[in-house]
Amino acid sequence: MSLFTSVSEWHTTTDTPGTYATTKEVPWELGVKGSGLWVVVPKGELFDVSIPKGLRWAFNRFNPEYRKAACLHDYTLHKLGWDRVTSAAAFSEALKASGVCRIKRLSMVLAVIAFNFK
């Protein structure tokens, strides 16, 4: 189990449905365990689980299984300035670590690369 998967009680809801705030740091080690390359989403960071309208029948944005990956994705994309594909790669690995199946993961990754939700 990684630091990422072992972090518990790490977020809270906000006044906006589907939007959350981190209540503690969320660490993610890039690549393989022991790489020493870390992204740490800080406490107090806002994020959401955005799903295009056309895919909402298949994905529930309130599913807690997606939240850590969405948090990491939003942080790398919007705060660190990573491009969509690089952020999507970290998103995919985080979804995998969170137990999301391969087909859903692929669909979600393609969506974050192709669509601008906001």
URZINOR-V421301 format. One record per residue. PHI is phi in whole degrees, -180 to 180 (* if undefined). OMEGA is omega in whole degrees, 0 to 359 (999 if undefined). Layout:
phi=PHI omega=OMEGA
phi=PHI omega=OMEGA
This chain:
phi=* omega=181
phi=-91 omega=175
phi=-59 omega=181
phi=-60 omega=183
phi=-77 omega=182
phi=-87 omega=178
phi=-68 omega=179
phi=-126 omega=182
phi=46 omega=190
phi=-106 omega=182
phi=-147 omega=176
phi=-138 omega=177
phi=-79 omega=175
phi=-115 omega=179
phi=-70 omega=179
phi=-96 omega=180
phi=-56 omega=180
phi=85 omega=178
phi=-113 omega=186
phi=-132 omega=175
phi=-133 omega=178
phi=-72 omega=178
phi=-108 omega=173
phi=-154 omega=179
phi=-64 omega=177
phi=-120 omega=182
phi=-88 omega=176
phi=-138 omega=178
phi=-94 omega=181
phi=-72 omega=178
phi=75 omega=182
phi=-109 omega=178
phi=-57 omega=182
phi=95 omega=181
phi=-67 omega=182
phi=79 omega=179
phi=-99 omega=188
phi=-115 omega=164
phi=-116 omega=179
phi=-122 omega=176
phi=-76 omega=185
phi=-74 omega=174
phi=-61 omega=178
phi=90 omega=181
phi=-76 omega=178
phi=-89 omega=177
phi=-155 omega=176
phi=-140 omega=175
phi=-113 omega=183
phi=-92 omega=178
phi=-133 omega=180
phi=-59 omega=182
phi=-52 omega=182
phi=-67 omega=180
phi=-111 omega=183
phi=-67 omega=176
phi=-68 omega=183
phi=-101 omega=185
phi=-130 omega=179
phi=-96 omega=183
phi=-66 omega=178
phi=-94 omega=179
phi=-68 omega=182
phi=-65 omega=179
phi=-63 omega=184
phi=-94 omega=193
phi=-66 omega=181
phi=-63 omega=179
phi=-65 omega=178
phi=-65 omega=178
phi=-60 omega=179
phi=-62 omega=181
phi=-61 omega=180
phi=-61 omega=181
phi=-66 omega=182
phi=-68 omega=181
phi=-76 omega=188
phi=-91 omega=182
phi=-99 omega=180
phi=-91 omega=177
phi=77 omega=177
phi=-68 omega=176
phi=-74 omega=186
phi=-60 omega=183
phi=-71 omega=179
phi=-65 omega=177
phi=-63 omega=180
phi=-66 omega=178
phi=-65 omega=177
phi=-65 omega=177
phi=-58 omega=180
phi=-60 omega=180
phi=-65 omega=179
phi=-69 omega=175
phi=-62 omega=179
phi=-61 omega=179
phi=-64 omega=180
phi=-87 omega=175
phi=90 omega=179
phi=-77 omega=183
phi=-66 omega=186
phi=-58 omega=183
phi=-66 omega=178
phi=-64 omega=180
phi=-60 omega=180
phi=-61 omega=179
phi=-60 omega=182
phi=-68 omega=180
phi=-66 omega=178
phi=-62 omega=179
phi=-64 omega=182
phi=-71 omega=176
phi=-77 omega=189
phi=-87 omega=189
phi=-111 omega=171
phi=-109 omega=190
phi=-79 omega=189
phi=-93 omega=999
